[in-house]
């Protein structure tokens, strides 16, 4: 399974801090869901709302 997300005005590496954080969160959620079997998408959204 592939999850692709593009960030406006960003190349292969991310310069904007908010894009770096979002990319890391998406990566962690993907691993949680596909390796641990957790429903990471729902958990990740709840975590983001709390901040």
CHARMM-style PDB file with segment names, atoms N, HN, CA, C and O in Angstrom:
ATOM      1  N   UNK     1       0.837  -1.170   0.000  1.00  0.00      PROA
ATOM      2  CA  UNK     1       0.000   0.000   0.000  1.00  0.00      PROA
ATOM      3  C   UNK     1       0.885   1.237   0.000  1.00  0.00      PROA
ATOM      4  O   UNK     1       1.931   1.266   0.649  1.00  0.00      PROA
ATOM      5  N   UNK     2       0.461   2.245  -0.725  1.00  0.00      PROA
ATOM      6  HN  UNK     2      -0.388   2.221  -1.252  1.00  0.00      PROA
ATOM      7  CA  UNK     2       1.209   3.494  -0.833  1.00  0.00      PROA
ATOM      8  C   UNK     2       0.313   4.642  -0.393  1.00  0.00      PROA
ATOM      9  O   UNK     2      -0.864   4.700  -0.748  1.00  0.00      PROA
ATOM     10  N   UNK     3       0.882   5.549   0.378  1.00  0.00      PROA
ATOM     11  HN  UNK     3       1.838   5.502   0.666  1.00  0.00      PROA
ATOM     12  CA  UNK     3       0.191   6.771   0.782  1.00  0.00      PROA
ATOM     13  C   UNK     3       1.041   7.925   0.281  1.00  0.00      PROA
ATOM     14  O   UNK     3       2.177   8.104   0.723  1.00  0.00      PROA
ATOM     15  N   UNK     4       0.496   8.707  -0.636  1.00  0.00      PROA
ATOM     16  HN  UNK     4      -0.426   8.562  -0.995  1.00  0.00      PROA
ATOM     17  CA  UNK     4       1.251   9.806  -1.236  1.00  0.00      PROA
ATOM     18  C   UNK     4       0.620  11.128  -0.820  1.00  0.00      PROA
ATOM     19  O   UNK     4      -0.597  11.303  -0.878  1.00  0.00      PROA
ATOM     20  N   UNK     5       1.463  12.041  -0.405  1.00  0.00      PROA
ATOM     21  HN  UNK     5       2.452  11.899  -0.358  1.00  0.00      PROA
ATOM     22  CA  UNK     5       0.993  13.385  -0.070  1.00  0.00      PROA
ATOM     23  C   UNK     5       2.002  14.381  -0.618  1.00  0.00      PROA
ATOM     24  O   UNK     5       3.202  14.256  -0.376  1.00  0.00      PROA
ATOM     25  N   UNK     6       1.511  15.370  -1.358  1.00  0.00      PROA
ATOM     26  HN  UNK     6       0.536  15.472  -1.554  1.00  0.00      PROA
ATOM     27  CA  UNK     6       2.374  16.399  -1.928  1.00  0.00      PROA
ATOM     28  C   UNK     6       2.178  17.706  -1.171  1.00  0.00      PROA
ATOM     29  O   UNK     6       1.058  18.064  -0.807  1.00  0.00      PROA
ATOM     30  N   UNK     7       3.276  18.411  -0.938  1.00  0.00      PROA
ATOM     31  HN  UNK     7       4.186  18.120  -1.234  1.00  0.00      PROA
ATOM     32  CA  UNK     7       3.243  19.693  -0.251  1.00  0.00      PROA
ATOM     33  C   UNK     7       3.580  20.791  -1.256  1.00  0.00      PROA
ATOM     34  O   UNK     7       4.561  20.688  -1.994  1.00  0.00      PROA
ATOM     35  N   UNK     8       2.764  21.838  -1.280  1.00  0.00      PROA
ATOM     36  HN  UNK     8       1.967  21.921  -0.681  1.00  0.00      PROA
ATOM     37  CA  UNK     8       2.968  22.940  -2.222  1.00  0.00      PROA
ATOM     38  C   UNK     8       4.331  23.593  -1.987  1.00  0.00      PROA
ATOM     39  O   UNK     8       4.743  23.815  -0.848  1.00  0.00      PROA
ATOM     40  N   UNK     9       5.012  23.892  -3.080  1.00  0.00      PROA
ATOM     41  HN  UNK     9       4.677  23.712  -4.005  1.00  0.00      PROA
ATOM     42  CA  UNK     9       6.305  24.593  -3.046  1.00  0.00      PROA
ATOM     43  C   UNK     9       7.399  23.848  -2.286  1.00  0.00      PROA
ATOM     44  O   UNK     9       8.326  24.469  -1.767  1.00  0.00      PROA
ATOM     45  N   UNK    10       7.295  22.521  -2.219  1.00  0.00      PROA
ATOM     46  HN  UNK    10       6.542  22.017  -2.641  1.00  0.00      PROA
ATOM     47  CA  UNK    10       8.326  21.707  -1.571  1.00  0.00      PROA
ATOM     48  C   UNK    10       8.844  20.695  -2.587  1.00  0.00      PROA
ATOM     49  O   UNK    10       8.089  20.168  -3.405  1.00  0.00      PROA
ATOM     50  N   UNK    11      10.131  20.438  -2.517  1.00  0.00      PROA
ATOM     51  HN  UNK    11      10.744  20.865  -1.853  1.00  0.00      PROA
ATOM     52  CA  UNK    11      10.729  19.433  -3.377  1.00  0.00      PROA
ATOM     53  C   UNK    11      10.794  18.094  -2.667  1.00  0.00      PROA
ATOM     54  O   UNK    11       9.896  17.741  -1.903  1.00  0.00      PROA
ATOM     55  N   UNK    12      11.866  17.348  -2.924  1.00  0.00      PROA
ATOM     56  HN  UNK    12      12.596  17.635  -3.544  1.00  0.00      PROA
ATOM     57  CA  UNK    12      12.027  16.025  -2.308  1.00  0.00      PROA
ATOM     58  C   UNK    12      12.207  16.133  -0.797  1.00  0.00      PROA
ATOM     59  O   UNK    12      11.668  15.318  -0.048  1.00  0.00      PROA
ATOM     60  N   UNK    13      12.946  17.115  -0.355  1.00  0.00      PROA
ATOM     61  HN  UNK    13      13.383  17.777  -0.963  1.00  0.00      PROA
ATOM     62  CA  UNK    13      13.116  17.374   1.080  1.00  0.00      PROA
ATOM     63  C   UNK    13      12.191  18.504   1.494  1.00  0.00      PROA
ATOM     64  O   UNK    13      11.868  19.373   0.685  1.00  0.00      PROA
ATOM     65  N   UNK    14      11.770  18.498   2.737  1.00  0.00      PROA
ATOM     66  HN  UNK    14      12.033  17.792   3.394  1.00  0.00      PROA
ATOM     67  CA  UNK    14      10.821  19.506   3.194  1.00  0.00      PROA
ATOM     68  C   UNK    14      11.547  20.593   3.974  1.00  0.00      PROA
ATOM     69  O   UNK    14      12.335  20.302   4.874  1.00  0.00      PROA
ATOM     70  N   UNK    15      11.276  21.848   3.622  1.00  0.00      PROA
ATOM     71  HN  UNK    15      10.635  22.084   2.891  1.00  0.00      PROA
ATOM     72  CA  UNK    15      11.896  22.997   4.263  1.00  0.00      PROA
ATOM     73  C   UNK    15      10.978  23.571   5.339  1.00  0.00      PROA
ATOM     74  O   UNK    15      11.435  23.954   6.416  1.00  0.00      PROA
ATOM     75  N   UNK    16       9.697  23.627   5.045  1.00  0.00      PROA
ATOM     76  HN  UNK    16       9.325  23.316   4.170  1.00  0.00      PROA
ATOM     77  CA  UNK    16       8.741  24.214   5.993  1.00  0.00      PROA
ATOM     78  C   UNK    16       8.539  23.280   7.182  1.00  0.00      PROA
ATOM     79  O   UNK    16       8.300  22.084   7.017  1.00  0.00      PROA
ATOM     80  N   UNK    17       8.638  23.845   8.376  1.00  0.00      PROA
ATOM     81  HN  UNK    17       8.832  24.816   8.510  1.00  0.00      PROA
ATOM     82  CA  UNK    17       8.535  23.058   9.618  1.00  0.00      PROA
ATOM     83  C   UNK    17       7.211  22.306   9.698  1.00  0.00      PROA
ATOM     84  O   UNK    17       7.196  21.132  10.070  1.00  0.00      PROA
ATOM     85  N   UNK    18       6.098  22.956   9.357  1.00  0.00      PROA
ATOM     86  HN  UNK    18       6.110  23.909   9.055  1.00  0.00      PROA
ATOM     87  CA  UNK    18       4.792  22.301   9.444  1.00  0.00      PROA
ATOM     88  C   UNK    18       4.693  21.098   8.506  1.00  0.00      PROA
ATOM     89  O   UNK    18       4.011  20.122   8.821  1.00  0.00      PROA
ATOM     90  N   UNK    19       5.368  21.160   7.357  1.00  0.00      PROA
ATOM     91  HN  UNK    19       5.921  21.953   7.101  1.00  0.00      PROA
ATOM     92  CA  UNK    19       5.372  20.029   6.432  1.00  0.00      PROA
ATOM     93  C   UNK    19       6.243  18.892   6.956  1.00  0.00      PROA
ATOM     94  O   UNK    19       5.910  17.722   6.769  1.00  0.00      PROA
ATOM     95  N   UNK    20       7.351  19.224   7.609  1.00  0.00      PROA
ATOM     96  HN  UNK    20       7.621  20.175   7.762  1.00  0.00      PROA
ATOM     97  CA  UNK    20       8.206  18.205   8.222  1.00  0.00      PROA
ATOM     98  C   UNK    20       7.433  17.447   9.296  1.00  0.00      PROA
ATOM     99  O   UNK    20       7.471  16.218   9.349  1.00  0.00      PROA
ATOM    100  N   UNK    21       6.731  18.191  10.152  1.00  0.00      PROA
ATOM    101  HN  UNK    21       6.700  19.189  10.109  1.00  0.00      PROA
ATOM    102  CA  UNK    21       5.961  17.576  11.235  1.00  0.00      PROA
ATOM    103  C   UNK    21       4.839  16.715  10.676  1.00  0.00      PROA
ATOM    104  O   UNK    21       4.626  15.595  11.139  1.00  0.00      PROA
ATOM    105  N   UNK    22       4.120  17.232   9.682  1.00  0.00      PROA
ATOM    106  HN  UNK    22       4.293  18.142   9.306  1.00  0.00      PROA
ATOM    107  CA  UNK    22       3.022  16.471   9.083  1.00  0.00      PROA
ATOM    108  C   UNK    22       3.532  15.189   8.439  1.00  0.00      PROA
ATOM    109  O   UNK    22       2.910  14.135   8.575  1.00  0.00      PROA
ATOM    110  N   UNK    23       4.658  15.273   7.740  1.00  0.00      PROA
ATOM    111  HN  UNK    23       5.164  16.129   7.630  1.00  0.00      PROA
ATOM    112  CA  UNK    23       5.230  14.092   7.093  1.00  0.00      PROA
ATOM    113  C   UNK    23       5.621  13.025   8.114  1.00  0.00      PROA
ATOM    114  O   UNK    23       5.366  11.839   7.909  1.00  0.00      PROA
ATOM    115  N   UNK    24       6.239  13.451   9.206  1.00  0.00      PROA
ATOM    116  HN  UNK    24       6.447  14.415   9.373  1.00  0.00      PROA
ATOM    117  CA  UNK    24       6.633  12.497  10.255  1.00  0.00      PROA
ATOM    118  C   UNK    24       5.404  11.850  10.880  1.00  0.00      PROA
ATOM    119  O   UNK    24       5.389  10.641  11.108  1.00  0.00      PROA
ATOM    120  N   UNK    25       4.374  12.646  11.158  1.00  0.00      PROA
ATOM    121  HN  UNK    25       4.387  13.628  10.972  1.00  0.00      PROA
ATOM    122  CA  UNK    25       3.136  12.088  11.726  1.00  0.00      PROA
ATOM    123  C   UNK    25       2.501  11.074  10.789  1.00  0.00      PROA
ATOM    124  O   UNK    25       2.053  10.011  11.219  1.00  0.00      PROA
ATOM    125  N   UNK    26       2.466  11.410   9.504  1.00  0.00      PROA
ATOM    126  HN  UNK    26       2.830  12.273   9.155  1.00  0.00      PROA
ATOM    127  CA  UNK    26       1.886  10.487   8.523  1.00  0.00      PROA
ATOM    128  C   UNK    26       2.689   9.184   8.465  1.00  0.00      PROA
ATOM    129  O   UNK    26       2.112   8.102   8.359  1.00  0.00      PROA
ATOM    130  N   UNK    27       4.009   9.289   8.533  1.00  0.00      PROA
ATOM    131  HN  UNK    27       4.478  10.168   8.618  1.00  0.00      PROA
ATOM    132  CA  UNK    27       4.866   8.103   8.499  1.00  0.00      PROA
ATOM    133  C   UNK    27       4.640   7.229   9.723  1.00  0.00      PROA
ATOM    134  O   UNK    27       4.511   6.011   9.596  1.00  0.00      PROA
ATOM    135  N   UNK    28       4.591   7.831  10.904  1.00  0.00      PROA
ATOM    136  HN  UNK    28       4.696   8.820  11.007  1.00  0.00      PROA
ATOM    137  CA  UNK    28       4.339   7.076  12.137  1.00  0.00      PROA
ATOM    138  C   UNK    28       2.978   6.401  12.079  1.00  0.00      PROA
ATOM    139  O   UNK    28       2.855   5.228  12.429  1.00  0.00      PROA
ATOM    140  N   UNK    29       1.953   7.127  11.640  1.00  0.00      PROA
ATOM    141  HN  UNK    29       2.053   8.081  11.356  1.00  0.00      PROA
ATOM    142  CA  UNK    29       0.609   6.552  11.532  1.00  0.00      PROA
ATOM    143  C   UNK    29       0.578   5.386  10.554  1.00  0.00      PROA
ATOM    144  O   UNK    29      -0.098   4.385  10.795  1.00  0.00      PROA
ATOM    145  N   UNK    30       1.316   5.515   9.440  1.00  0.00      PROA
ATOM    146  HN  UNK    30       1.865   6.328   9.244  1.00  0.00      PROA
ATOM    147  CA  UNK    30       1.349   4.442   8.449  1.00  0.00      PROA
ATOM    148  C   UNK    30       1.964   3.182   9.057  1.00  0.00      PROA
ATOM    149  O   UNK    30       1.419   2.088   8.909  1.00  0.00      PROA
ATOM    150  N   UNK    31       3.102   3.337   9.742  1.00  0.00      PROA
ATOM    151  HN  UNK    31       3.544   4.226   9.862  1.00  0.00      PROA
ATOM    152  CA  UNK    31       3.744   2.185  10.376  1.00  0.00      PROA
ATOM    153  C   UNK    31       2.859   1.578  11.457  1.00  0.00      PROA
ATOM    154  O   UNK    31       2.751   0.356  11.556  1.00  0.00      PROA
ATOM    155  N   UNK    32       2.225   2.425  12.268  1.00  0.00      PROA
ATOM    156  HN  UNK    32       2.314   3.418  12.187  1.00  0.00      PROA
ATOM    157  CA  UNK    32       1.322   1.908  13.298  1.00  0.00      PROA
ATOM    158  C   UNK    32       0.200   1.079  12.681  1.00  0.00      PROA
ATOM    159  O   UNK    32      -0.124  -0.002  13.172  1.00  0.00      PROA
ATOM    160  N   UNK    33      -0.381   1.584  11.621  1.00  0.00      PROA
ATOM    161  HN  UNK    33      -0.118   2.463  11.222  1.00  0.00      PROA
ATOM    162  CA  UNK    33      -1.503   0.889  10.986  1.00  0.00      PROA
ATOM    163  C   UNK    33      -1.071  -0.401  10.295  1.00  0.00      PROA
ATOM    164  O   UNK    33      -1.719  -1.437  10.446  1.00  0.00      PROA
ATOM    165  N   UNK    34       0.020  -0.339   9.539  1.00  0.00      PROA
ATOM    166  HN  UNK    34       0.546   0.503   9.416  1.00  0.00      PROA
ATOM    167  CA  UNK    34       0.397  -1.478   8.700  1.00  0.00      PROA
ATOM    168  C   UNK    34       1.323  -2.479   9.382  1.00  0.00      PROA
ATOM    169  O   UNK    34       1.392  -3.632   8.956  1.00  0.00      PROA
ATOM    170  N   UNK    35       2.029  -2.074  10.420  1.00  0.00      PROA
ATOM    171  HN  UNK    35       1.973  -1.138  10.767  1.00  0.00      PROA
ATOM    172  CA  UNK    35       2.894  -3.017  11.124  1.00  0.00      PROA
ATOM    173  C   UNK    35       2.299  -3.469  12.450  1.00  0.00      PROA
ATOM    174  O   UNK    35       2.444  -4.629  12.836  1.00  0.00      PROA
ATOM    175  N   UNK    36       1.635  -2.561  13.145  1.00  0.00      PROA
ATOM    176  HN  UNK    36       1.517  -1.619  12.832  1.00  0.00      PROA
ATOM    177  CA  UNK    36       1.055  -2.902  14.439  1.00  0.00      PROA
ATOM    178  C   UNK    36      -0.420  -3.272  14.341  1.00  0.00      PROA
ATOM    179  O   UNK    36      -0.985  -3.836  15.279  1.00  0.00      PROA
ATOM    180  N   UNK    37      -1.046  -2.955  13.202  1.00  0.00      PROA
ATOM    181  HN  UNK    37      -0.587  -2.498  12.440  1.00  0.00      PROA
ATOM    182  CA  UNK    37      -2.451  -3.280  13.009  1.00  0.00      PROA
ATOM    183  C   UNK    37      -3.402  -2.331  13.716  1.00  0.00      PROA
ATOM    184  O   UNK    37      -4.585  -2.632  13.871  1.00  0.00      PROA
ATOM    185  N   UNK    38      -2.886  -1.186  14.144  1.00  0.00      PROA
ATOM    186  HN  UNK    38      -1.925  -0.941  14.017  1.00  0.00      PROA
ATOM    187  CA  UNK    38      -3.736  -0.210  14.823  1.00  0.00      PROA
ATOM    188  C   UNK    38      -4.490   0.621  13.802  1.00  0.00      PROA
ATOM    189  O   UNK    38      -4.071   0.757  12.652  1.00  0.00      PROA
ATOM    190  N   UNK    39      -5.609   1.175  14.244  1.00  0.00      PROA
ATOM    191  HN  UNK    39      -5.949   1.065  15.177  1.00  0.00      PROA
ATOM    192  CA  UNK    39      -6.322   2.129  13.407  1.00  0.00      PROA
ATOM    193  C   UNK    39      -5.683   3.494  13.632  1.00  0.00      PROA
ATOM    194  O   UNK    39      -6.254   4.368  14.285  1.00  0.00      PROA
ATOM    195  N   UNK    40      -4.502   3.653  13.084  1.00  0.00      PROA
ATOM    196  HN  UNK    40      -4.038   2.943  12.553  1.00  0.00      PROA
ATOM    197  CA  UNK    40      -3.683   4.830  13.346  1.00  0.00      PROA
ATOM    198  C   UNK    40      -4.289   6.099  12.771  1.00  0.00      PROA
ATOM    199  O   UNK    40      -4.079   7.182  13.318  1.00  0.00      PROA
ATOM    200  N   UNK    41      -5.028   5.989  11.691  1.00  0.00      PROA
ATOM    201  HN  UNK    41      -5.198   5.109  11.247  1.00  0.00      PROA
ATOM    202  CA  UNK    41      -5.605   7.184  11.087  1.00  0.00      PROA
ATOM    203  C   UNK    41      -6.515   7.891  12.078  1.00  0.00      PROA
ATOM    204  O   UNK    41      -6.420   9.108  12.236  1.00  0.00      PROA
ATOM    205  N   UNK    42      -7.377   7.172  12.734  1.00  0.00      PROA
ATOM    206  HN  UNK    42      -7.454   6.183  12.606  1.00  0.00      PROA
ATOM    207  CA  UNK    42      -8.291   7.769  13.712  1.00  0.00      PROA
ATOM    208  C   UNK    42      -7.524   8.277  14.923  1.00  0.00      PROA
ATOM    209  O   UNK    42      -7.821   9.362  15.423  1.00  0.00      PROA
ATOM    210  N   UNK    43      -6.545   7.520  15.406  1.00  0.00      PROA
ATOM    211  HN  UNK    43      -6.304   6.639  15.000  1.00  0.00      PROA
ATOM    212  CA  UNK    43      -5.755   7.926  16.561  1.00  0.00      PROA
ATOM    213  C   UNK    43      -4.926   9.161  16.238  1.00  0.00      PROA
ATOM    214  O   UNK    43      -4.828  10.069  17.063  1.00  0.00      PROA
ATOM    215  N   UNK    44      -4.334   9.208  15.060  1.00  0.00      PROA
ATOM    216  HN  UNK    44      -4.414   8.471  14.390  1.00  0.00      PROA
ATOM    217  CA  UNK    44      -3.512  10.344  14.658  1.00  0.00      PROA
ATOM    218  C   UNK    44      -4.316  11.619  14.542  1.00  0.00      PROA
ATOM    219  O   UNK    44      -3.838  12.688  14.919  1.00  0.00      PROA
ATOM    220  N   UNK    45      -5.527  11.525  14.028  1.00  0.00      PROA
ATOM    221  HN  UNK    45      -5.915  10.656  13.722  1.00  0.00      PROA
ATOM    222  CA  UNK    45      -6.383  12.699  13.926  1.00  0.00      PROA
ATOM    223  C   UNK    45      -6.753  13.201  15.308  1.00  0.00      PROA
ATOM    224  O   UNK    45      -6.792  14.412  15.528  1.00  0.00      PROA
ATOM    225  N   UNK    46      -7.023  12.316  16.231  1.00  0.00      PROA
ATOM    226  HN  UNK    46      -6.992  11.332  16.052  1.00  0.00      PROA
ATOM    227  CA  UNK    46      -7.367  12.717  17.599  1.00  0.00      PROA
ATOM    228  C   UNK    46      -6.177  13.400  18.257  1.00  0.00      PROA
ATOM    229  O   UNK    46      -6.353  14.395  18.959  1.00  0.00      PROA
ATOM    230  N   UNK    47      -4.966  12.885  18.044  1.00  0.00      PROA
ATOM    231  HN  UNK    47      -4.823  12.077  17.474  1.00  0.00      PROA
ATOM    232  CA  UNK    47      -3.762  13.481  18.614  1.00  0.00      PROA
ATOM    233  C   UNK    47      -3.547  14.896  18.090  1.00  0.00      PROA
ATOM    234  O   UNK    47      -3.174  15.788  18.851  1.00  0.00      PROA
ATOM    235  N   UNK    48      -3.779  15.109  16.798  1.00  0.00      PROA
ATOM    236  HN  UNK    48      -4.081  14.384  16.179  1.00  0.00      PROA
ATOM    237  CA  UNK    48      -3.559  16.417  16.206  1.00  0.00      PROA
ATOM    238  C   UNK    48      -4.551  17.436  16.746  1.00  0.00      PROA
ATOM    239  O   UNK    48      -4.193  18.604  16.901  1.00  0.00      PROA
ATOM    240  N   UNK    49      -5.774  17.038  17.036  1.00  0.00      PROA
ATOM    241  HN  UNK    49      -6.065  16.090  16.911  1.00  0.00      PROA
ATOM    242  CA  UNK    49      -6.780  17.960  17.553  1.00  0.00      PROA
ATOM    243  C   UNK    49      -6.440  18.416  18.965  1.00  0.00      PROA
ATOM    244  O   UNK    49      -6.805  19.522  19.362  1.00  0.00      PROA
ATOM    245  N   UNK    50      -5.749  17.581  19.720  1.00  0.00      PROA
ATOM    246  HN  UNK    50      -5.452  16.682  19.397  1.00  0.00      PROA
ATOM    247  CA  UNK    50      -5.423  17.903  21.104  1.00  0.00      PROA
ATOM    248  C   UNK    50      -4.343  18.961  21.212  1.00  0.00      PROA
ATOM    249  O   UNK    50      -4.263  19.649  22.229  1.00  0.00      PROA
ATOM    250  N   UNK    51      -3.513  19.111  20.196  1.00  0.00      PROA
ATOM    251  HN  UNK    51      -3.578  18.552  19.370  1.00  0.00      PROA
ATOM    252  CA  UNK    51      -2.376  20.041  20.266  1.00  0.00      PROA
ATOM    253  C   UNK    51      -2.784  21.463  20.023  1.00  0.00      PROA
ATOM    254  OT1 UNK    51      -1.942  22.360  20.048  1.00  0.00      PROA
TER     255      UNK     51
END
